[in-house]
Amino acid sequence: MTTRNENILIGEICDECDEITVVELCRICSVDEELVDELIAEGILEPTSYSPETTVLPYSSVRRTRTVIRMQRDLGLNLPGAAVALDLIDRIHLLQARIGR
């Protein structure tokens, strides 16, 4: 008799148009709110709505936060450096989309 190890993954499909709160972003990316505040202050993340109770961000903030974490870990970039790198990456994607059309 053979045994099968089955892994069951549970998740949620999110659209880039969806929005999340800072608390959700912190949970998903395993970061603290202080880092998210610094990312917002540096212009890396842009809230769609901001209030003292709840800050809401586009779901694309997950990808951007994870990218910044990798840049800091792998390349030793500080937040201003990561902001410049993300801006350049965004411009490259925009130009590639234009070329594709």
C-alpha positions, 0 to 999 in steps of 0.5 A: 500500500502506498501513501500519498502526501497531499498538500491542500492550499487555501488562498484567495484570488485577488485582482490588482484592482482590489484594495487592502488595509495596512493591517492586511498588508502587514499580515500578507508580507510579514512586516510591521506597520512602521515599515509600511508607514515608511514606504508610504512616506517614501512614495513607494506605496500610495494609499487610495484613502487615508484616515487615522483609523484605516489606511487603504492601499491598492492590492499592488502594494503587496507586490511592491512591498515584497519587491522592496524587501527583496531589494533590501535583503539581496542588494542592500538598498535603502528605501530611497534607493528602492524607490528609484529602482521601483520607479525605473522598473515601472517605466520599463514595464510601461515602455514594454507595454507600449512596444507590445501595442 
